[in-house]
Each structure stands twice: as C-alpha cells, then as structure tokens.
C-alpha cells in the first residue's frame, strides 16, 4: 500500500470511530431523557 492510501484508510477509520462514539452517546442521552420524561409523567399521574 502506498503512504497516501494508508493515510486515507487511517482517516476513514478515525472518522468511523468518532461517528460510532457519537451514536452511542446519542443513544445514552436519549435513554436518559426518556427515563426522566417517564418519571415526571408517572409522578404527575400518581400525584394527581
């Protein structure tokens, strides 16, 4: 492989890893937000 091809492959790999971390973080944030919304809704229903 040429140096140029190796550099492109490394850049692509780093970009994919960064995107995967973003997706995982988004899922966790979404789950936490859903949990908070469900808890608040539950407390309003039970408290009412």
Beta strands, then each sheet from edge to edge (+ up, - down):
end
